């Protein structure tokens, strides 16, 4: 949850712009000091919150915010 909350704050503050590509799960894990499985759960949580979309073989991207 901590990783998802921090990424959400980055998105809402505008530091992660709409259509920006998130790092892959391994890189996110390294960036936040967590396992890639934890990073995967954080990305899943962001998808459920409607903040990002994951496109097969392309990556995860920030969605425009209302």
C-alpha positions in Angstrom: 0.0 0.0 0.0 2.9 2.4 0.8 4.2 2.1 -2.8 0.7 2.6 -4.3 0.1 5.6 -2.1 3.4 7.2 -2.9 2.8 6.7 -6.7 -0.7 8.1 -6.3 0.7 11.2 -4.6 3.2 11.6 -7.5 0.4 11.3 -10.0 -2.0 13.7 -8.2 0.8 16.3 -7.7 1.6 16.2 -11.4 5.1 14.8 -11.1 3.9 11.8 -13.1 2.1 13.3 -16.1 -0.8 11.7 -18.0 0.5 9.1 -20.5 3.8 8.8 -18.7 5.1 5.3 -18.6 5.8 3.8 -15.2 9.0 1.8 -14.7 8.6 -1.9 -15.0 7.9 -3.9 -11.8 11.5 -4.9 -11.1 12.6 -1.3 -11.5 9.8 0.0 -9.3 10.7 -2.6 -6.7 14.4 -1.5 -6.7 13.3 2.2 -6.6 11.1 1.7 -3.5 13.2 -1.0 -1.9 10.5 -3.7 -2.2 10.2 -7.0 -4.0 8.9 -7.0 -7.6 5.9 -9.0 -6.3 5.1 -6.0 -4.0 5.6 -3.6 -6.9 3.2 -5.7 -9.0 0.6 -5.5 -6.2 1.1 -1.7 -6.1 0.5 -1.4 -9.8 -2.6 -3.6 -9.5 -3.9 -1.3 -6.8 -3.3 1.8 -9.0 -5.2 0.1 -11.8 -8.1 -0.5 -9.4 -8.0 3.1 -8.3 -8.3 4.1 -12.0 -5.0 5.9 -12.0 -3.1 3.8 -14.5 -3.7 1.4 -17.4 -1.5 -1.6 -18.3 -1.2 -2.4 -22.0 0.1 -5.9 -22.9 3.7 -5.9 -24.0 3.8 -2.1 -23.8 3.8 -1.2 -20.1 1.8 0.7 -17.6 0.8 4.3 -18.2 -0.7 7.1 -16.2 -4.3 8.0 -17.1 -5.5 11.6 -17.3 -7.0 12.7 -14.1 -10.4 14.5 -13.8 
